[in-house]
Amino acid sequence: MSVFKSFPDQHACIAHLERVRFGDKPYCPHCGSLHVARKREGERVGRWNCHDCKNSFNVLSGTVMQKTKIPLQKWFLAIALIVNAKKSLSSHQLARDLEMHQNTAWYLMQRIRAAMAADQGALLRGIVEADETFLGGKPRKRNRRSSRKPAKRGRGTSKTAVVGAVERDGKVKAMVTDDLTGRGILQFIQDSVDPEGSLLITDEYRAYEAVSPFIPHLAVNHGERYSDLSGGHTNTIEGFWGLLKRAWYGSHHHYAKLFSPLYVAEAAWKYNHRQDVDPFGSFMRAVFS
């Protein structure tokens, strides 16, 4: 793997991160001072002293890698594997790839996902599609046989609700929610979409009626059609839901609702950086710049 060749040891990893974060002007992450000097502590590589606030720091201070005991080369490998895994990666698989305990791999992955969640970006603009979906396992066959009524799907179940909005040919925003009422939907749209010059396209779920005073709104009746000649459809957001659920079914199979926002953030980050030539570099710049 090219990560091994480019970053063969801890010194090379730290040197790369210092170039990304500090450039030619190292500064103190605690107070922002440029009055700093490299600290010499034998095997402790990459330590600095700040002459203003008197704190000691390194390039990892204030980032998801702060105080890590995992070798940075393994961090780099994990990031490279995760950002290039379109349908995500299980902690068991990562543990095998990096020769570490599964709990350690899971912890590392959650820190990486937390960094992805912090990369929010600008408000969505233009033609924007919004929809909601539900994460959870399919009912078992014996449960379907034991009931005369079809198993419930979506709203009214214990599955995890996710609401999202996506620009046509652009970026996506998605979040786990407990509120799919008009108030909750409106709050999400206000936080995610710039109403100036934008058009919101949804299905006919009644909660979306609450957004009409905020942004021009077109509702598509999926009972009659899924798209029309004028471009009224929600196929783009449905495509993103497909990627999110392929990760659920194909790699994770289950994760607790408590951690669902991080897995949703991972899927959104990958979608938003899908055209990047170097997603590894994009992640590093977002975390350390």
QUISUL-V532063 format. One record per residue. N is the residue number from 1. PSI is psi as a letter, one per 40 degrees, with the letter a starting at -180 (none if undefined). D_FIRST is the distance of its C-alpha to the first C-alpha in whole Angstrom. Layout:
n & psi & d_first
N & PSI & D_FIRST
N & PSI & D_FIRST
This chain:
n & psi & d_first
1 & i & 0
2 & d & 4
3 & d & 5
4 & d & 6
5 & d & 7
6 & d & 9
7 & g & 10
8 & e & 11
9 & i & 14
10 & d & 17
11 & d & 18
12 & d & 16
13 & d & 15
14 & d & 19
15 & d & 19
16 & d & 17
17 & d & 19
18 & d & 22
19 & d & 22
20 & d & 21
21 & d & 24
22 & d & 27
23 & b & 26
24 & e & 29
25 & g & 31
26 & i & 30
27 & i & 32
28 & h & 33
29 & e & 32
30 & d & 35
31 & e & 38
32 & e & 36
33 & i & 38
34 & e & 36
35 & g & 38
36 & i & 35
37 & i & 34
38 & h & 32
39 & h & 32
40 & h & 32
41 & f & 32
42 & b & 30
43 & e & 27
44 & g & 27
45 & i & 25
46 & e & 25
47 & i & 29
48 & i & 31
49 & h & 35
50 & h & 37
51 & e & 40
52 & d & 42
53 & e & 41
54 & e & 40
55 & i & 37
56 & i & 34
57 & i & 31
58 & a & 27
59 & e & 24
60 & e & 24
61 & h & 27
62 & e & 28
63 & i & 25
64 & e & 23
65 & e & 22
66 & h & 25
67 & f & 26
68 & i & 23
69 & e & 23
70 & h & 19
71 & h & 17
72 & d & 15
73 & d & 12
74 & d & 12
75 & d & 14
76 & d & 11
77 & d & 9
78 & d & 12
79 & d & 13
80 & d & 10
81 & d & 10
82 & d & 14
83 & e & 14
84 & e & 13
85 & g & 15
86 & d & 18
87 & f & 20
88 & a & 18
89 & h & 17
90 & i & 19
91 & d & 19
92 & d & 20
93 & d & 16
94 & d & 15
95 & d & 17
96 & d & 15
97 & d & 12
98 & e & 12
99 & f & 15
100 & i & 18
101 & i & 21
102 & d & 21
103 & d & 24
104 & d & 21
105 & d & 19
106 & d & 22
107 & d & 23
108 & d & 20
109 & d & 19
110 & d & 23
111 & d & 22
112 & d & 20
113 & d & 22
114 & d & 25
115 & d & 23
116 & d & 23
117 & d & 27
118 & e & 28
119 & g & 26
120 & d & 30
121 & a & 30
122 & i & 34
123 & i & 36
124 & i & 36
125 & i & 38
126 & a & 40
127 & h & 40
128 & h & 38
129 & h & 38
130 & i & 39
131 & i & 39
132 & i & 38
133 & i & 36
134 & h & 36
135 & h & 34
136 & i & 35
137 & i & 35
138 & i & 37
139 & i & 40
140 & i & 41
141 & d & 43
142 & d & 45
143 & d & 46
144 & d & 46
145 & d & 49
146 & e & 51
147 & h & 52
148 & d & 54
149 & i & 52
150 & i & 49
151 & h & 46
152 & i & 46
153 & i & 43
154 & b & 42
155 & h & 44
156 & e & 46
157 & i & 44
158 & e & 42
159 & i & 39
160 & h & 37
161 & h & 38
162 & h & 35
163 & i & 37
164 & i & 35
165 & i & 35
166 & h & 33
167 & i & 34
168 & h & 34
169 & f & 31
170 & a & 31
171 & i & 29
172 & i & 30
173 & h & 32
174 & i & 32
175 & i & 33
176 & i & 35
177 & i & 39
178 & e & 42
179 & g & 44
180 & f & 44
181 & i & 48
182 & d & 49
183 & d & 48
184 & d & 45
185 & d & 44
186 & d & 46
187 & d & 44
188 & d & 40
189 & d & 41
190 & d & 43
191 & e & 40
192 & d & 37
193 & h & 39
194 & h & 41
195 & e & 45
196 & h & 46
197 & e & 45
198 & i & 43
199 & h & 44
200 & h & 43
201 & h & 43
202 & i & 43
203 & a & 45
204 & e & 48
205 & h & 47
206 & d & 50
207 & d & 48
208 & e & 47
209 & d & 51
210 & e & 50
211 & e & 48
212 & d & 51
213 & e & 52
214 & d & 49
215 & i & 48
216 & h & 49
217 & h & 48
218 & h & 48
219 & h & 48
220 & h & 47
221 & h & 49
222 & e & 46
223 & d & 49
224 & d & 50
225 & i & 47
226 & e & 43
227 & i & 44
228 & i & 46
229 & d & 47
230 & e & 47
231 & e & 43
232 & h & 44
233 & i & 41
234 & f & 39
235 & d & 36
236 & d & 33
237 & d & 34
238 & d & 34
239 & d & 31
240 & d & 29
241 & d & 31
242 & d & 29
243 & d & 26
244 & d & 27
245 & d & 28
246 & d & 26
247 & d & 23
248 & d & 27
249 & d & 27
250 & d & 24
251 & d & 22
252 & d & 24
253 & d & 28
254 & i & 29
255 & i & 29
256 & i & 32
257 & d & 34
258 & d & 34
259 & e & 30
260 & d & 30
261 & d & 30
262 & d & 27
263 & d & 25
264 & d & 27
265 & d & 26
266 & d & 22
267 & d & 24
268 & d & 26
269 & d & 23
270 & d & 20
271 & d & 23
272 & d & 24
273 & f & 21
274 & d & 21
275 & e & 21
276 & h & 19
277 & d & 17
278 & g & 14
279 & d & 15
280 & d & 13
281 & d & 15
282 & d & 18
283 & d & 18
284 & d & 18
285 & d & 21
286 & d & 23
287 & d & 22
288 & e & 23
289 & none & 25
